């Protein structure tokens, strides 16, 4: 809800199940193997997951805007291939634990002026808790290269409970 969908100065990069919800996007990313997409959308219901997977792949194949996959696939003939080596060259350490990290790395490689992260909260007590540090690592690299980083106050990214050594424990 906080993303700048109405501000054309921002390119909106989308991923995952957001394809059914985002009011605007400029580039779509799916870096999972197509055989694995949608497996968490209806856990335990293989028929529903298969139907969701087919609908998602069909949706990607019909897009006229860029769709980026990890590899060329016949199912999405219009897709571009993610520039893995160019993105990996942005860091010393191979610390890529999730799609958002890869997208931050791509933005760094493309030399953007600003990176904004909306809808990616990565609370430590969620399934994303182990993925959050690589996003924060890459956001630090971005800031170190002079890229403005925009994170909403409601996100857990780049937040701590206290200023270590300067605030009382609660």
Secondary structure, 3 states (H helix, E strand, C coil): CCCCCCCCCCCCEEEHHHHHCCCCCCEEEECCCCCCCCCCCCCCCHHHHHHHHHHHHHHHHCCCCEEEECCCCHHHCCCEECCHHHHHCCCCCCCCCCHHHHHHHHHHHHCCCEEEECCCCCCCCCCCHHHHHHHHHHHHHHHHCCCEEEECCCCCCCCCCCCCCCCCCC
